[in-house]
Amino acid sequence: MDIFAEQTINSFMASKILIIGACGQIGTELTMALRKKVGSNNVIASDIREGSRELMESGPFEIADATSFESIENLVIQHEIEEVYLMAAMLSATAEKFPMKGWELNMNSLFHVLNLAKDKKISKVFWPSSIAVFGPTTPKNDTAQTTIMEPSTVYGISKQAGERWCEYYHKKFGVDVRSIRYPGLISYKTLPGGGTTDYAVEIYHEALKRGKYTSFLKEDTELPMMFMDDAIKATVNLMTVPSEEVKIRSSYNLAALNFTPKTLAEAIKKHIPEFEIDYAPDFRQAIADSWPSSIDDSRAREDWGWQHDFDLEKMTVEMLEGLKEMYPGEKQE
Ligand SMILES: NC(=O)c1ccc[n+]([C@@H]2O[C@H](COP(=O)([O-])OP(=O)(O)OC[C@H]3O[C@@H](n4cnc5c(N)ncnc54)[C@H](O)[C@@H]3O)[C@@H](O)[C@H]2O)c1
């Protein structure tokens, strides 16, 4: 499906784009979408490892370490980069296991990119934040753009600090940095990279592969989620609108769906009636319990016209359809 069918290539500046962390869950689809839109040679993908065949064969790729200022600066100069999307990070569940590594990767990579923008070597930055900036003391339902933020995970602390630095660099140095607090993202093209919402991807794989799934979150754990196509659409839209429309320079709340493992399982059962779920919560339950159940994203809707396309049913159809090739022979109704 072409999620940018109505947009034209003219709506983008013909500037060169660098995606750091391009081989991850979001980076892969973002790279493919941007290449389709602005031309493959205008989008340089980079990561510390190689990615999917589709990504590697679709345009320029460079191995680079996001924690090395020199490596990133070299790429920017060599490819005459104007815009950087910084997607490299250590995610919530993994960063709890390697706190200092997580902090170093998440913060140093951001400083490198912000400093390149401050020194006018690049003109625009996208940096993703997360619902992990919120914590146990944050109001859980319809969590407001501006509210209590006392994150209790290494990842959340790094994202909250990152947001403050983004706003600081914008106010102090005029850096054009744009950001979204992504909810849990669901996709079938690339596997998730160690987050607390990974269950919502794994469940579709296991439903097709084995007809059953053991959730690492309790049945009633409600979290904000979004289908990847919507997240990519939001990201590209936010980066395309005129600078004056971007009124929040920390990071925008963004929402589409909220569901629990139980409601997700019920949505899958409509298509695979014999599907079964059970529950064995692990350390990720505590992380999920500290996050909001739903998000108020009215500022994104007002400021730059955000609208989501995928509800739970539409996403479920798309996920099962998309994964069918990987698990042929499975019956669906
Ligand atoms: N996926 C989600 O549900 C979600 C939700 C909220 C926020 N985010 C944020 O979006 C961004 C991308 O997330 P993702 O899910 O694609 O993550 P991911 O783990 O799938 O991908 C991250 C990529 O970064 C690469 N990387 C790691 N260390 C690197 C380094 N030193 N140098 C260069 N590349 C390196 C990895 O190889 C990987 O390909 C992250 O900032 C993440 O915090 C993701």
The ligand as an ORCA input file, in Angstrom:
! r2SCAN-3c Opt
* xyz 0 1
  N       9.548      0.755     18.029
  C       8.819      1.390     18.917
  O       7.751      0.899     19.307
  C       9.265      2.726     19.454
  C       8.406      3.414     20.328
  C       8.816      4.638     20.843
  C      10.030      5.197     20.437
  N      10.837      4.515     19.589
  C      12.120      5.133     19.218
  O      12.302      5.131     17.816
  C      13.679      4.945     17.500
  C      13.861      3.731     16.598
  O      13.316      2.610     17.271
  P      13.265      1.157     16.623
  O      12.108      0.482     17.220
  O      13.416      1.219     15.159
  O      14.578      0.522     17.285
  P      15.396     -0.763     16.815
  O      16.083     -1.293     18.026
  O      14.542     -1.665     16.031
  O      16.466     -0.127     15.838
  C      17.533      0.639     16.282
  C      18.646      0.531     15.247
  O      19.759      1.275     15.735
  C      20.924      0.543     15.431
  N      22.009      0.935     16.335
  C      22.213      0.527     17.604
  N      23.336      1.076     18.084
  C      23.849      1.833     17.084
  C      25.010      2.629     16.973
  N      25.882      2.772     17.980
  N      25.228      3.264     15.805
  C      24.363      3.136     14.761
  N      23.253      2.393     14.818
  C      23.008      1.741     15.971
  C      20.543     -0.908     15.591
  O      21.446     -1.759     14.882
  C      19.139     -0.905     15.034
  O      19.127     -1.223     13.650
  C      14.403      4.833     18.849
  O      14.863      6.097     19.245
  C      13.308      4.398     19.779
  O      13.584      4.790     21.098
  C      10.481      3.285     19.096
*
